[in-house]
Amino acid sequence: MNESVLGTVLAEFDFERRFDERRAIEWMQENWSKSFMFGGLYAALIFAGQHFMRERPKLNLRAPLALWSLSLAIFSIIGAVRTGTYMLHVLTTSGFRQSVCDNGFYSAPVTKFWAYAFAVSKAPELGDTMFIVLRKQRLIFLHWYHHITVLVYSWYTYKDQVAGGGWFMTMNYAVHSLMYTYYAFRAAGIRLPRPCAMIITLTQILQMVMGLTVLALVYTWMHEVRCPSFVDNVMWGSLMYFSYLILFAMFFYNSYLKGTPSGAKLKSQ
């Protein structure tokens, strides 16, 4: 990508430029622990919902689900383009190490809004589970465990603006672009080839491998160069990504190699 094209793509929109990331970061520093409350309330509601629906007929909800998935797909695609362009710029101008250690991602004109939007979006994304409960589909551990932990870790990471966040958010936006587009097609009654679902799960597994790699590099470089982070963040992030790697690998094996009942939903960090 030549400099003129890159410069055009990196030009910020008005709402991106006007976004006050300092107030956003201050708010998150004061309120990030509320993610535990949201996670607990979410868990209580989904299991209470399952109990409520046990003796009731399942709801169809295809149209609302299609709109919900389409809206999240569009949000994720735009987020992936904006954050991906910034990360590509850092990679091509400053190299891979800087792309890992960079924490300007949280305040750069192009990405400051999308960094905050990413963290905040993990709360409304909990609504995914409502469709599973009301449609009486099979709710797997990976789905709700992922939702709770990614919410808490995203808020925990954003408040400290630690290194590696650019990779985590860009990868997640990209994977969600594929995942929610796939869900939108399925909800609209459009059947896609089985390899599409397999590819999405493989990209999720690759995301977890890359997440662990980035955290290992942050831990190595935080003692050598300016690579701002904390041992606690690296530890909790590594435990989270490793658990996801195991769970997604098991999901892939059971769904596409061994075979499991239909209805299990793919999820990503």
Secondary structure, 3 states (H helix, E strand, C coil): CCHHHHHHHHCCCHHHHHCCHHHHHHHHHHHCCHHHHHHHHHHHHHHHHHHHHCCCCCCCCHHHHHHHHHHHHHHHHHHHHHHHHHHHHHHHHHCHHHHHHCCHHHCCCCCHHHHHHHHHHCCHHHHHHHHHHHCCCCCCHHHHHHHHHHHHHHHHHHHHCCCCHHHHHHHHHHHHHHHHHHHHHHHCCCCCCHHHHHHHHHHHHHHHHHHHHHHHHHHHHCCCCCCCCCHHHHHHHHHHHHHHHHHHHHHHHHHHHHCCCCCCCCCCC
